[in-house]
Amino acid sequence: MTARLRQHGFSFMEVMVAVLVLAICAVPMMDALTNGLMVSAASVDKARELRCMKNTMEAILAEPYQTLWLAAAQDNAASYALPADAACAGVTRQLVISLCEQTGTNTVFLTSGSAQNRREAAMLHIALSSDKGYSFTTMVAR
């Protein structure tokens, strides 16, 4: 056999082309990995905020009806103190408790003066929202 047929391996040009192709492919892969890590961190924050909002709404709904009624009748829950929770650090929550009445398919919001004489028919409309986009709304009957 000749010496030329016995030579095995890659030439310098083949190695350089392979390294160039690998480098061209590696740049978008690194960008995708970086974006994936950033999205992962953001989803952790959103999950923490969602957990905070759910816990807050559960704590509000666990309150006695009379406490929520008084908060709604006085000032739409401005005097109601939201429960403190370590998971809610950095999450601004806003609570509105309104008095309302269901008439057919319509919901009519009542003023505190008009609700006192219709206390048995009135319900509480509880709306909890955060500054980052989550919002929970429910109605509570007596």
HELIX and SHEET records of a PDB file:
HELIX    1   1 ALA A    3  ARG A    6  1                                   4    
HELIX    2   2 PHE A   12  LEU A   61  1                                  50    
HELIX    3   3 TYR A   65  ASP A   75  1                                  11    
HELIX    4   4 ALA A   86  CYS A   88  5                                   3    
HELIX    5   5 SER A  112  GLN A  116  1                                   5    
SHEET    1   A 4 ASN A 106  LEU A 110  0                                        
SHEET    2   A 4 ARG A  93  THR A 103 -1                                        
SHEET    3   A 4 MET A 123  SER A 130 -1                                        
SHEET    4   A 4 SER A 135  VAL A 140 -1                                        
END                                                                             
